[in-house]
Amino acid sequence: MFDGDMGFKLKGHGCIYFFIQGAELLEVANKSIGSKMPRADWNSVSEFPFKIPTIKEQEKIVGYLKTLENKIVKEKEKLMFFEEQKRGFMQKMFV
């Protein structure tokens, strides 16, 4: 569990991963000044208002997001299978 200096808690790596991948935080983190490569500007990120759900809510959120992520992976696998099958049919059609 991550226990920050600011008194909030993030449980486990799963929640932290989904938390830092949020659109709002990424938008703030990707704003860079000058010619540096894209990376977080600490001044911008440190002022970002973090909304931290309770541990119980975090567990539910992570469970839901993992389920959704697994479904996406399975659908991508199906898509790859059907694209390969299509290529095979196309080759047989023109041979």
N, C-alpha and C positions, 0 to 999 in steps of 0.2 A: 504494500500500500504506500502511496506517495503522500506524505504529510508535509505540505509546504509551510513556509514561515508565516503565511497570511491566514492560517487557521482552517484551510479547506483540505479535504482529503479526496484523493482519486484512488479507487481500488484497482489494483492489478494493471498489467500492461495493456489488456484489451481496451479498457475504458480510456486510458491515456492515448492510445493510438487513434481511436475514433474521435476523441476530444480535440486533438491537435490537427486532425484532418477536416475539421469543420470549416465550412465555406467562409464564415465571418473571420475566424482567426487566420486562415490562410490569406485572405484578402489583406488584412492588416500586416501580416508577416512578410508578404511579398512586395510591399511598397518599399523600394530601396532608393537611396539617395546617392547620386554620383555615378561612377562608372563601375562599381563593384558588381560581381556576379549576384544573381538573385539569392538573397539570404535575408533572414529576419533582421530588421532594425530594432534593437532592444528598446529604444525610447518609445517606439510605436507599440510594440508588443507589451511593454510593461504598463502602459496606460489602458490596455484592452480590458473592458469590464467582464471578468469571468463569471459565468453563471454555472455553479457547480451543483448538480443534483445530489440527493442523498445517496448513500451507498446502495440501498435497496433499489432506488430508481436506476442507478448506474448499472447494476447487475441486470435489470430488465432491459435496459437500452442495449447493452452489449450483447445480450442473448438474442434480441431481435435483429440487431445489425449483423451478427455472425450468421444467423439463419438466412438473412437476405443475401449476404455475401456468398454463402454456399449455393443458394439458388442461382445466383448470377453465374458462378463458376460452372454449374451443371448445364445451364442454358448455353453458355459459350461452347462447352464440349459438344452439345447436341448440334449447334450451328456448324462447328468444325466437321463433324461427322457428315452432315447433310451436304456441306460444300464439297467434301471429298467424294461423296457419292455422286454428286452432280458432275464433277470432273470426269469420273469414271463413265457415267452415262454419255457424256459429250464425246469422249474418246471413242466409245463403241459405236456411236452414231456416225462418226466421220471416218471410220476405218473400213 
